[in-house]
Amino acid sequence: MAVKLDLRFIIPGRQLSDRAILVAADGGLPRADVEGDENEAAIIAVDSLLRETWDFRAAVLETHPKWKDVPDGDSIPTLVWTEPAPADWTPPPSAAFGPIPVDPGDLPVTIRAGAVELLDELRGGAPPPELRPRWARPGWFDRASAWMRAASAAAGRPLTGQPRPFFLRGISALLRAPTDGPDLFLKAVFPPFHAEPVLSRLLAERFPATVPAVVAIEPDEGWLVVEDIGSAWVGEVPEMDRPDALRRGARALVAMQREFAPDAAAIRTLLDAGAPHRPLVALGDSMAAAIGPDGMGVADGGIEPDRARRVLEALAGSIAAAEAIGLPETVVHGDFHSGNAAFVDGRIVIIDWSDAAIASPAIDLATWVAWSGDRQAEIDAATDGWVDAWSAMVDGDALRAVIDDVLIVGAAYQVVSYDGIRRNLEPATRYTMTGGGDHFLKELEKIRDRRARAIQTS
């Protein structure tokens, strides 16, 4: 489905030292209206407009689409910030370079504060905030593109066209480029996910049927190049086929985890490569911090003390129940959902190992069923596949009896993950990761309350 974007541009002058930006005839920020696909990042539509309509070849540093509370069908206010304009670029009609205004003009309220902040930064020549990602800094796109071309050629996969932006957010950025075969993607990750390139390559080497092949990595930059798998995501298969797809997806991940669990050397290799160790026993304390007064796992400032107390009491019981089953620590995905797994030649391939860790595999089921909403047949199939796959190592009946505890543990793990991610994002982009932690907290409470009602009526 198409979505409309109301774009407002901050395009610095040809030299940052000029302290000039492109301004419209009314002295405000230039604007344009475009349509994009709701399943694509805003950067694709923005990049196409700049290149194809304005003949603007400098890189886009940031896009800030503020979609919250925008009614369906209305345009989404989107602030766009680019690198300085090329020296030979001709601006569109009715726009010209001028002094950086103190007042950005008539802007939607949701992007006004961000525009003022960026303009103040440009006007004062201040260094970017410490947490701003590398790809939102001048020069990154050219450096990453050059490395992608060289690394792909060295791997025998030379590019046949220039890399183009494909995804741009605070936690990661993607470039896409054509080859004589499938397209290649360069993925760049922000510091908390710095180990993803090395981990992805290690997992791909051990599980070539389940993890996409890694063409090249640059660990210091947090870059990896992978091939487009060109297949349907599990969440996109026809609804009648989705239960079986979810069942098979659960089995595919568990097969990896079961093989890894007894291999202490392999686990040590992942830890040495930068995978975090997130033991179940520490989850209660981490959750308390994530929802506490200084937490960012849900809303800034946490939740009410009494609500937090009840959540932590329920979590403590579920941690004990999940640990009693005896699931071994192993590699976990951390964001295992039906948009991160695809059918490729009849097998399941799992992508996006940004949140990989060494932890209890109990945490991965909550995200695997989350995208099914209230479609119980899908949830049951995913759960059955997961329990059956673990039944070779633990008591399957006992595991099935504590599924609610498993889901509570997984939901809490997600709240803690969102807390860590949002703490490491530049404040201006934290809004992009708002809502996920709230969703999983509500799921935890929903399960807790349902269990309490069942006890009362029994």
C-alpha positions in Angstrom: 0.0 0.0 0.0 1.3 3.5 -0.9 1.9 6.1 1.8 2.3 9.8 1.3 5.3 11.7 2.6 5.4 15.4 3.2 9.2 16.0 2.9 10.9 19.1 4.3 14.6 19.4 3.4 17.7 20.7 5.2 20.3 20.8 2.4 23.6 22.5 3.6 25.5 24.8 1.2 28.4 23.6 -0.8 30.8 24.1 2.1 29.6 23.6 5.7 31.7 26.6 6.6 29.4 28.7 4.4 26.7 28.5 7.1 24.1 28.4 4.3 21.2 26.1 3.5 18.8 25.7 0.6 15.7 27.9 1.3 12.4 28.2 -0.5 11.1 31.5 -1.9 9.2 32.1 1.4 12.4 31.7 3.4 11.4 28.4 4.9 12.6 24.9 4.2 12.0 23.5 0.7 9.4 20.8 0.5 8.1 18.1 -1.8 5.4 15.4 -1.7 6.1 11.9 -2.6 4.6 8.4 -2.3 6.4 5.5 -0.9 5.5 1.9 -0.1 4.5 1.2 3.5 6.8 -1.8 3.6 9.8 0.2 2.4 12.0 2.7 4.4 11.3 6.4 3.6 14.9 6.7 2.3 14.0 4.8 -0.9 11.4 7.4 -1.9 13.5 10.3 -0.7 16.6 9.1 -2.6 14.6 8.6 -5.8 13.1 12.1 -5.7 16.5 13.7 -5.1 18.3 11.8 -7.8 15.7 11.6 -10.4 13.7 14.8 -10.0 16.3 17.2 -8.5 19.4 15.6 -10.0 20.9 15.8 -6.5 23.7 13.3 -6.0 24.9 14.0 -2.4 24.0 11.4 0.3 21.0 11.6 2.6 22.2 11.6 6.2 18.9 11.2 8.0 15.2 10.9 7.4 12.8 11.5 10.2 9.2 10.4 9.3 6.9 11.2 12.2 4.1 8.7 11.5 2.6 8.5 15.0 -1.0 9.7 15.2 -1.1 10.5 11.5 -4.6 9.3 10.2 -4.6 6.7 7.4 -4.3 8.4 4.0 -2.7 11.7 5.4 0.8 12.7 4.5 3.5 11.8 7.0 5.7 14.8 8.0 9.3 13.8 7.2 12.4 15.8 7.9 15.3 15.1 5.5 18.9 16.1 6.1 21.6 15.7 3.5 25.3 16.1 3.0 26.4 19.5 1.5 25.2 20.1 -2.0 27.6 19.2 -4.8 29.5 22.3 -6.2 27.9 21.9 -9.7 24.4 21.3 -8.5 21.5 23.5 -9.7 18.7 23.9 -7.1 15.1 23.4 -8.2 13.1 26.4 -9.2 12.0 28.7 -6.4 14.8 27.7 -4.1 18.3 29.1 -3.5 21.1 29.0 -1.0 20.8 31.6 1.8 21.7 32.1 5.5 20.6 29.5 7.9 17.3 30.8 9.3 16.7 30.9 13.0 13.0 30.1 12.3 12.5 27.2 9.9 9.2 28.5 8.8 5.8 26.8 8.7 6.5 23.2 9.6 4.4 20.4 11.0 4.7 20.4 14.8 6.1 16.9 14.9 9.2 17.8 13.0 9.7 21.4 14.0 11.9 20.7 17.1 14.1 18.4 15.1 14.5 21.0 12.4 15.4 23.7 14.9 18.0 21.4 16.5 19.7 20.6 13.2 19.7 24.2 12.1 21.3 25.3 15.4 23.9 22.7 14.9 24.7 23.8 11.4 24.7 27.5 12.3 27.1 27.1 15.2 29.4 24.6 13.5 29.0 22.3 16.5 30.3 18.7 16.3 27.5 16.1 15.9 26.2 14.4 19.1 28.3 11.5 20.3 25.5 9.0 19.7 24.8 10.0 16.1 25.4 7.0 13.9 28.3 7.0 11.4 26.0 6.9 8.4 24.4 10.2 9.5 27.8 11.9 9.2 29.3 13.5 6.0 31.5 11.1 4.1 30.1 7.8 5.3 28.2 7.0 2.2 31.2 7.4 -0.2 33.4 5.5 2.2 31.0 2.6 2.6 30.2 2.5 -1.1 33.9 2.3 -2.0 34.5 -0.5 0.4 31.5 -2.4 -0.8 32.7 -2.2 -4.4 36.2 -3.3 -3.5 35.2 -6.1 -1.1 32.5 -7.5 -3.5 35.0 -7.5 -6.4 37.6 -9.3 -4.2 35.0 -11.9 -3.3 34.2 -12.5 -7.0 30.9 -10.6 -7.0 31.7 -7.3 -8.7 29.0 -4.7 -8.7 27.4 -3.7 -12.0 25.9 -0.5 -10.6 26.3 2.0 -7.9 25.1 1.3 -4.3 21.9 3.0 -3.4 20.3 3.6 0.0 17.8 1.0 1.0 17.3 1.5 4.7 18.2 4.3 7.1 17.5 4.4 10.8 19.3 5.0 14.0 20.1 1.3 14.6 21.3 0.3 11.1 21.6 1.4 7.5 21.5 -0.7 4.3 22.9 -0.1 0.8 21.8 -2.1 -2.2 23.8 -2.7 -5.4 23.3 -4.9 -8.5 25.6 -7.7 -9.7 25.4 -10.1 -12.6 23.6 -12.4 -10.1 21.4 -11.5 -7.1 21.8 -8.0 -5.6 24.1 -7.5 -2.7 23.3 -5.6 0.5 25.8 -3.7 2.7 24.5 -3.6 6.3 25.9 -1.2 8.8 25.1 -1.5 12.5 25.3 0.9 15.4 27.7 0.1 18.3 25.6 -2.2 20.5 25.3 -4.5 17.5 29.0 -4.2 16.5 29.6 -7.9 16.6 26.9 -8.8 14.0 29.3 -9.0 11.0 31.6 -11.5 12.7 28.7 -13.4 14.3 26.9 -13.6 11.0 29.9 -15.0 9.2 30.6 -17.6 11.9 26.9 -18.7 11.9 26.8 -18.8 8.1 29.9 -21.0 7.9 28.4 -23.4 10.4 24.8 -23.4 9.2 25.0 -22.6 5.4 21.5 -23.9 4.8 19.9 -21.7 7.5 21.9 -18.5 7.6 22.7 -16.4 4.4 26.2 -16.5 3.1 28.3 -13.5 4.1 30.2 -12.1 1.1 32.5 -9.8 3.1 32.8 -8.1 6.5 34.6 -5.0 8.0 34.4 -5.5 11.7 35.8 -2.2 12.8 33.2 -0.3 10.8 30.4 -2.8 11.7 29.8 -3.7 8.0 28.8 -6.9 6.3 27.8 -7.7 2.7 25.2 -10.4 2.1 23.3 -11.6 -0.9 19.6 -10.8 -1.5 17.9 -14.1 -0.8 15.0 -13.1 -3.1 12.3 -15.1 -1.4 9.1 -14.7 0.5 9.2 -14.0 4.2 7.4 -16.4 6.4 5.0 -13.6 7.4 4.1 -13.0 3.8 3.1 -16.5 2.7 -0.6 -17.1 2.1 -2.5 -17.2 5.4 -3.5 -20.9 4.9 0.2 -21.9 4.6 1.4 -19.7 7.5 0.9 -22.2 10.4 3.1 -24.8 8.7 5.7 -22.1 7.8 5.8 -21.0 11.5 6.1 -24.5 12.6 9.1 -25.1 10.3 10.7 -21.8 11.2 10.7 -22.7 14.9 12.2 -26.1 14.1 14.9 -24.5 12.0 16.1 -22.1 14.7 15.9 -24.8 17.4 18.0 -27.2 15.2 20.8 -24.6 15.2 20.4 -24.0 18.9 20.5 -27.7 19.8 23.7 -28.2 17.8 25.3 -25.2 19.4 24.3 -25.8 23.0 26.8 -28.7 23.9 29.7 -27.1 21.9 31.5 -25.0 24.5 34.2 -24.1 22.0 31.7 -22.7 19.6 30.0 -20.7 22.3 33.3 -19.4 23.4 34.1 -18.3 19.9 30.8 -16.3 19.7 31.5 -14.7 23.1 35.0 -13.8 22.0 33.6 -12.3 18.8 31.5 -10.0 20.8 28.2 -11.8 21.4 26.8 -10.6 24.8 26.1 -13.2 27.5 22.5 -12.6 28.8 21.8 -15.3 31.4 18.2 -15.9 32.5 19.2 -15.4 36.1 20.1 -11.8 35.4 16.9 -11.0 33.6 15.0 -9.8 36.7 17.5 -7.1 37.6 17.7 -6.0 34.0 14.0 -5.7 33.8 13.8 -3.7 37.0 16.2 -1.2 35.5 14.4 -1.1 32.1 11.0 -0.3 33.7 12.3 1.7 36.6 12.6 5.5 37.1 15.6 5.8 34.8 14.5 3.1 32.4 13.9 3.4 28.6 12.4 0.0 28.0 8.9 1.3 27.8 8.3 5.0 28.3 11.1 7.3 29.4 10.9 7.4 33.2 9.6 3.9 33.5 6.2 2.8 34.9 4.4 3.3 38.2 6.2 1.6 41.2 3.2 -0.7 42.0 2.8 -1.8 38.5 6.5 -2.5 38.2 6.4 -4.5 41.5 3.6 -6.7 40.1 5.5 -7.2 36.8 8.7 -8.2 38.5 6.9 -10.6 40.9 5.4 -12.4 37.9 8.7 -12.4 36.0 10.5 -13.9 39.0 8.1 -16.9 39.1 8.4 -17.4 35.3 12.2 -17.3 35.4 12.2 -20.0 38.0 9.7 -22.1 36.0 11.6 -21.7 32.8 15.0 -22.5 34.4 13.6 -25.7 36.0 12.9 -27.2 32.5 16.7 -27.3 31.9 16.9 -25.6 28.5 20.6 -25.2 27.8 22.2 -21.8 27.1 23.0 -21.5 23.4 23.0 -18.9 20.6 19.7 -16.9 20.5 18.5 -14.7 17.7 16.9 -12.0 19.9 14.6 -10.7 17.2 13.2 -13.9 15.8 10.0 -13.0 13.9 8.3 -13.9 10.7 9.8 -10.9 8.9 13.3 -12.2 9.6 12.9 -15.7 8.2 12.2 -16.7 4.6 11.6 -19.8 2.4 14.6 -20.3 0.1 14.5 -23.4 -2.1 12.2 -25.1 0.3 14.2 -24.4 3.4 14.0 -21.8 6.1 16.7 -19.1 6.1 17.0 -16.8 9.1 18.5 -13.2 8.7 19.3 -10.2 10.8 21.4 -11.5 13.7 21.9 -8.0 15.2 20.6 -9.0 18.6 22.3 -12.4 18.8 23.5 -13.4 22.2 24.3 -16.4 24.4 21.2 -16.9 26.5 18.3 -19.3 27.2 16.5 -20.2 24.0 13.3 -19.7 26.0 13.5 -16.0 24.9 12.9 -16.6 21.2 9.4 -17.9 21.2 7.7 -14.7 22.3 8.8 -12.8 19.1 8.1 -15.8 16.9 4.4 -15.7 17.8 4.1 -11.9 18.2 3.4 -11.2 14.6 0.5 -13.6 14.5 -1.7 -11.3 16.6 -4.9 -13.2 17.5 -4.6 -15.9 14.8 -4.6 -18.8 17.2 -3.9 -21.5 14.6 -0.6 -19.7 13.8 0.4 -19.4 17.4 -0.4 -23.0 18.1 1.6 -24.2 15.1 4.6 -22.1 16.0 4.4 -23.2 19.6 4.0 -26.9 18.7 7.0 -26.7 16.4 9.1 -25.1 19.0 8.2 -27.5 21.8 8.5 -30.6 19.6 12.0 -29.5 18.4 13.2 -29.1 22.0 11.6 -32.4 23.2 14.7 -34.3 22.1 16.7 -32.5 24.9 14.2 -31.7 27.6 10.8 -33.1 28.8 8.4 -31.9 26.2 5.3 -32.2 28.4 7.0 -30.2 31.1 8.0 -27.6 28.6 4.5 -27.3 27.2 3.1 -26.9 30.7 5.2 -23.7 31.3 4.6 -22.1 27.9 3.1 -19.0 29.6 6.2 -18.7 31.6 8.3 -19.0 28.5 6.3 -16.2 26.9 6.6 -14.0 29.9 10.4 -14.5 30.0 10.6 -13.7 26.3 8.5 -10.6 26.6 10.7 -9.3 29.5 13.8 -10.0 27.4 12.4 -7.8 24.7 11.7 -4.9 27.1 15.3 -5.1 28.3 16.5 -5.2 24.7 14.5 -2.1 23.8 15.9 -0.3 26.9 19.5 -1.0 25.7 18.8 0.0 22.2 17.1 3.3 23.1 19.8 4.2 25.5 22.3 4.0 22.7 20.3 6.0 20.1 20.8 9.7 19.5 17.9 11.3 21.4 16.4 12.7 18.2 15.9 9.2 16.8 14.7 7.4 19.9 11.2 7.8 18.8 11.8 5.2 16.0 12.2 2.5 18.7 9.3 3.6 20.9 6.4 1.2 21.2 8.1 -2.2 21.0 8.9 -2.4 24.7 5.4 -1.2 25.6 3.9 -4.0 23.4 5.8 -6.7 25.1 5.2 -5.3 28.6 1.5 -5.4 27.9 1.8 -9.0 26.6 3.5 -10.0 29.8 0.8 -8.4 31.9 -1.9 -10.0 29.7 -0.6 -13.5 30.4 -0.1 -12.7 34.1 -3.7 -11.4 34.4 -5.2 -14.3 32.5 -3.4 -16.8 34.8 -4.6 -14.9 37.8 -8.3 -15.1 36.6 -7.9 -18.8 35.9 -6.8 -19.4 39.5 -9.6 -17.4 40.9 -12.2 -19.3 38.9 -10.8 -22.7 39.5 
